[in-house]
């Protein structure tokens, strides 16, 4: 089972980016999917997560600026980030709780994608 992120990059303050993550492999079902981030010298922190039923949690810093969505049929989760600030600069990681076809439940991380907000 693997997660692959895309969509990071360099953006000006006030700009937008859309991150995408797709899960692949021997997947039976996916429960929660989410995004975390880790800035320089900081601990990894939750950005947003969404359950298979559509329940969503956002970190306070993400509320009103970021929107998480998922496509259960395609095993994808996306994060639309607007009004980006320099303090949003971090490596963004996709995470999913996946039940495999062998009925093992795994907490899986993607490799991360760099988001840099700078003028």
C-alpha positions in Angstrom: 0.0 0.0 0.0 1.4 3.4 -1.0 0.5 7.0 -0.9 1.8 9.4 -3.5 1.5 13.2 -3.1 1.8 15.9 -5.7 1.2 19.6 -6.1 3.7 21.2 -3.8 5.9 24.1 -4.9 6.9 27.7 -4.5 4.1 30.3 -4.2 3.9 33.9 -3.3 2.2 35.0 -0.1 -1.5 35.2 -0.7 -1.3 32.6 -3.4 -2.9 29.2 -3.7 -1.8 25.6 -4.1 -3.7 22.4 -4.4 -2.1 19.2 -3.1 -3.3 15.8 -4.2 -2.7 12.3 -2.8 -3.6 8.9 -4.3 -3.5 5.6 -2.5 -2.6 2.5 -4.4 -1.9 -1.2 -3.7 -4.0 -4.0 -2.1 -6.7 -1.8 -0.7 -9.9 -3.1 0.7 -11.1 0.1 2.3 -9.8 3.5 3.5 -11.0 5.1 6.7 -9.6 8.5 7.5 -7.4 10.4 5.0 -5.6 13.5 5.9 -2.8 16.0 5.6 -0.1 16.8 8.1 2.8 19.2 7.9 6.2 19.6 9.4 8.0 22.9 9.2 11.7 23.5 9.8 12.5 22.6 13.4 8.9 21.8 14.3 6.9 18.7 15.0 4.6 17.2 12.5 1.1 18.6 13.0 -2.4 17.9 11.7 -3.6 20.2 8.9 -7.0 18.5 8.1 -8.5 15.1 7.9 -11.6 13.6 6.5 -13.3 10.2 7.2 -14.8 8.0 4.6 -18.2 9.3 5.6 -17.2 12.9 5.0 -16.6 14.1 8.6 -13.9 16.8 8.6 -11.5 18.2 11.1 -9.3 21.3 10.5 -6.5 22.7 12.5 -7.2 26.2 13.7 -4.7 27.7 11.3 -6.3 26.0 8.4 -9.9 27.0 9.0 -11.2 29.4 6.4 -8.2 29.1 4.2 -7.8 25.4 3.5 -10.3 22.9 2.1 -9.9 19.1 2.3 -11.8 16.8 0.0 -11.7 13.2 -1.1 -12.9 10.9 -3.9 -13.6 7.5 -2.4 -14.0 5.9 -5.8 -10.5 7.0 -6.8 -8.8 6.6 -3.4 -7.7 10.2 -3.5 -7.6 13.1 -1.1 -6.9 16.8 -1.9 -6.0 19.9 0.0 -6.9 23.3 -1.5 -4.8 25.9 0.2 -5.7 29.6 -0.3 -4.3 32.8 1.2 -1.0 31.1 1.9 1.3 32.7 4.4 5.1 32.3 4.9 4.4 30.4 8.0 2.6 27.7 6.0 6.0 26.7 4.6 6.5 23.1 5.4 6.7 19.6 4.1 3.1 18.4 3.7 2.4 14.7 4.2 -0.6 12.6 3.2 -1.8 10.0 5.7 -4.4 7.3 5.4 -5.7 4.5 7.6 -6.1 1.7 5.1 -7.5 -1.8 5.5 -5.8 -4.1 3.0 -7.3 -7.0 1.1 -5.6 -9.2 3.7 -7.7 -7.3 6.4 -4.7 -5.7 8.0 -5.2 -2.1 9.1 -2.3 0.2 8.3 -1.5 3.8 9.1 0.4 4.9 6.0 2.3 8.0 5.2 3.3 9.5 1.9 6.8 10.7 1.2 5.9 14.4 1.6 5.8 17.3 -0.7 7.5 20.7 -0.1 5.4 23.8 0.1 7.3 27.1 0.2 5.5 30.4 0.6 7.9 33.3 -0.1 8.3 36.5 -2.0 
